[in-house]
Amino acid sequence: MKTTFNTLRALFVMVLALSLASVAFAQEEISVGDSIEGEASEDIVEYEIELEEGQVIEINLEADWDTYIELYDDRGNFLASDDDGGEGRQSRLVFVADDTDTYVIRVRAFGDDVPTGDYELSVEELQIEDSVDMGELEYGDDEDIDSDDALSVVATFEGEAGDTIDILTTSDDYLSTVLILQGPDGDEVAETENWGDAVLRNFELEESGTYTIIIEERDGSILSGDIEVEVRESQVISLDNGEVEFEIGDGDDDFTFITFTAEDDVLYQVNILLDDEPDFTDVSFFILEEGENITDYSEQYLRISGGLGGSYIFESDDDGVYTIRIEYYGSNDIDVTMSVEVLEQE
């Protein structure tokens, strides 16, 4: 009798555990092309879906509450998520399947909110293009193109060896993009990515010929909305001839680059004078040695958040051309006066 009781108790515990698991994650099935209406009652619901390698789907979740979609493989590995990709607080997730496999869509509310009430989950297949071609760009021109349902945007421009250029991208859907630049021989010569629109600044071309710009989504999904691309010659100012003056701010000139030639083991002081105080953000000065990526955040920097100036002292580690990257995202124009002086030389 004791063995029978223990067996029954173990069975009861197993049934209870399975019951609780089904309450926590009620799992159903959905197919590409389906639209399912459900009712959330404080539970996270999972839907299994079969996808083929390379298949592109769009998952939409609509409800009266703040929705959130998560996507996993059938081994529980997290793959992607979306909060407000749809209208308002609704979720929309575009996904490209890497393998032919079973995937799991998890329907839940954002954050710690409890999902309660009706919802509609739909999955449709998208027909995508490998790329859309913007054609050839000229220095100083900005062109835009509809990138909907494409994996990349491609553009070209003619450059001369020694040209120093900026490539600026702007998307109307607030994408996080990667920018790849290929040289005349087709080899990659630069790559940059942002949490936002990708930008390549102050890049010197080593060869003359046709360069190719490729813009992709940072997470490898498809692009959407209009994307604007501008190629322009960089405005780089040299301090080698003494004091310089320039304007920064008001959304048009958020970045400026100042160069100067330094010698090894010399102590320098960078002096900055502003004609107006920054309104709501710092004016930042990053000092980068020759060979450093000018978009990096170096250890040698100065931030001015109040007042009308400041100075920064540093010792150069090598001979070469140093670059000072100045960033300011405020809404007011600020006139900046800069100079560099030698404090000590071995």
Secondary structure, 3 states (H helix, E strand, C coil): CHHHHHHHHHHHHHHHHHHHHHHHEEEEECCCCCEEEEEEECCEEEEEEEECCCCEEEEEEEECCCEEEEEEECCCCEEEEECCCCCCCCEEEEEECCCCEEEEEEEEECCCCCCEEEEEEEEEECCCECCEEEEEECCCCEEEEECCCECEEEEEEEECCCCEEEEEEEECCCCCEEEEEECCCCCEEEEEECCCCCEEEEEECCCCEEEEEEEEECCCCCCCCEEEEEEEECCEEECCCCCEEEEEECCCECEEEEEEEECCCEEEEEEEEECCCCCCCCEEEEEECCCCCCCCCCCCEEEECCCCEEEEEEECCCCEEEEEEEEECCCCEEEEEEEEEEEEEC
